[in-house]
Amino acid sequence: MKPITEALLSIVIPMYNEQDNAVLLTQKIHEALPGYNYQIIYIDDFSTDDTRKVIKGMQDEKVHLIELKKNYGQSLALAAGIDYAEGEYIITMDGDLQNDPSDIPAMLEYALTDDYDVVTGIRQKRQDSLVKKIPSKIANFLVRRVTKLDIKDNGCALKVFTKDIAKGLNLYGEMHRFITLLAHLEGGQIKQVPVKHHARQFGVSKYGLERVFKVVADMMLLLFIRKYFQRPIHLFGIFGVLLIILGIFINIYLVIVKFMGEDIGNRPLLTFGMMFILGGIQLFTIGIVMELLIRTYYESQSKRPYRIKKVSIGDQKV
């Protein structure tokens, strides 16, 4: 492994209408990383101000600008930057100057000396309004309770990834909120460290209370992917069988009642019994179809449902 100052670092920063922050952020990164080998990758997510013009005007050989053709959102902007990145370590942060680049060297040391795949920040003395703090606290609580992963600050954008883990992340929609959880699902070893946080000085925040509802919806999708992506029949098939069994028991009961001389033709229970059986058959069929799709996904692309972290022979890593 190269010394951390020799390894190439890729600092990936999505930008949307941050014309007043770009130059100052670049200066702070340069001040924080003297002697390091790094590239700064700005991804302009189709800003409507002069963000692109300002970044180009810096004429800095360490600055790379990726211009997206339309506004895709933060997740896909991050994905574009990570795909482009060449560094052995990939660092993500926001472009609003609320993250402090001076925290990066200490985070890198954890990644190198303690062999962590992801080092993520916990914002100390967070300088945000209640409109941002409340949704963030709710989202963090929900993620911890549902996923059982004790990440104290999922919303902190300042993170250090090894190249292997970062390149394996499948970011889409608004999954950047769960990027640490995604890394965990890829087998990443995670370290949480306190980092500084500053109030926004320029520009306008892009977050609001509606974030909570988006978090809940995205988390439900993520949980399905986590537990049932490889074997969807375990979800749909089990529920389907349970509904079929329930429908059969209802109909057996109604047949007994019929033989006892009661009229069952107008009873709502008969309708429910048939609906449960038909619904169960549909769920079971969906599970089979999804199972075949997943099999096709892996086999057609020569993918494997596992990732190898390292291989050793004796005491030597291969």
ABEGO torsion letter per residue (X at the ends): XBBAAABBBBBBBBBBGAAAAAAAAAAAAAAAABGBBBBBBBBBBGBABAAAAAAAAAGBAABBBBBBABBAEAAAAAAAAAAABABABBBBBBAAGABBAAAAAAAAAAAAAAGBABBBBBBBGBBBBAAAAAAAAAAAAAAAAAAGBBBABAABABBBBBAAAAAABBBBEAAAAAAAAAAAAAGBBBBBBBBBBBBBABEBBABBAAAAAAAAAAAAAAAAAAAAAABAAAAAAAAAAAAAAAAAAAAAAAAAAAAAGBBAAABAAAAAAAAAAAAAAAAAAAAAAAAAAAAAAAAAAGBBABBBABBBBEABBX
